[in-house]
């Protein structure tokens, strides 16, 4: 009996990742649910007939390729079929540089003990693989991607939460249909014709950083709470939720300064009192040790306090200043391990 059997998975991720050209056609060691394997990113190719870049499948064994195309990627939706492995939104045809390329699917290889694989009944050949090992892959793969997603958002300011996606197309009044009635004459309905396209350029992740992100996801780790809050703050700002954005930015700063004080400055707090963001920012030792910008109180603490205590919605400028300060402070004290 063979010592192992090749298990090949095609995984279309819940959201696409903006990656640099160096990340395409690369292999990455992955660990999903305790199973170690090799993930391969798709290929970025330039086709001569249209002089445009396309994302195509990575190299797949010819024997397997027809099954993948038939059962997985052969969608009736042409757009989904063309973009199954990824897409390129902008490029320079003269220099052949893909400016905004996204990966949507991975090819993942595992070598598994054949005794751990069983098969469903199928009259015309081998059925689909079953068993605890296969169940583990299905149960764990999306959590593995979720860790990748969070690290990518923390490292590159991408907005790729599949549970709360940013809309790129808006049709105002799309649910409204308007008729007129004049005696016995009824008009055809007027429908919305106002379409708003929202263009967003994503900050792409380069290969060295992406390898570190994969390794961190394999290890089951996530960014610190402060960086998670910064991600939430940026996401809220993009959606026009400025009040929530500055509150999350202030919270990220507060827990970072609290940790800094516990580890480094050790400024004492009066018994029975809980330190606040304003308290940390006003302590001279913390100001100096954490290199706090001189405008931290005016452009972060005060704006955040108004949002919490007075239900005041900050302006776009105020929100941008508060987030920029929070990112500067958190990144200085608690840099990402990337």
Secondary structure, 3 states (H helix, E strand, C coil): CCCCEEEEEEEEEEEEEEECHHHCCCEEEEEECCEEEEEEECEEEEECCCCEEEEECCCCCHHHHHHHHHHHHCCCCHHHHHCCCEEEEEEECCCCEEEEEEEEEEEEEEEECHHHCEECCCCCCCCCEECHHHHHHHHHHHHHHHHHHHHHHHHHCCCCCCCCCCCCEEECCCCCEECCEECCEECCCEECCCEEECCCCCCCECHHHHHHHHHHHHCCCCCCHHHHHHHHHHHHHHCCCHHHHHHHHHHHHHHHHHHHHHHHHCCCCCCCCCCCHHHHHHCHHHHHHCCCCCCHHHHHHHHHHHHHHCCCCCCHHHHHHHHHHHHHHHHHHCCCCC
